[in-house]
Amino acid sequence: MPRLFILKFLNNKYLAFCIAGIFLVLSILIGISIGTVSVPILTILKIISAKLFGQISLETFDPMYTSIVLNIRLPRVILSGLVGASLAIAGAAFQGLLRNPLADPYTLGVSSGASVGAVLTLFFQLSIPFIGSFTLPLLSILFSFFTIFLVL
């Protein structure tokens, strides 16, 4: 009977979520740890738990490590994870919309359309007054939308 339970658990989707969660936490810790200044993983865990739960004062840790972890590396790791998730959702949306598992922005021409928008912005030195430095990404996105509408 216990063997049957183990086999059912191994085929369960919750096991896949648990393994994926473990890999996510490990990759976050390794991403924060590695850099020009190596921060030990145990120190990272203590700093993050002190910040979240407040039981230990942050002054007990090296201020350099605290600043590196909380102000530089943790925001970058979180942002890179969100960007990766956004790209995965965009890829899944392309594949679902076109019902083609091989669809991507390069085969559809969306990335080329975005490049045309960026080149036109740079060549003609376009600048929208209220947006300023965000003119380049905005026009790239608009040209990519125009390209996908032409393709569809």
Beta strands, then each sheet from edge to edge (+ up, - down):
end
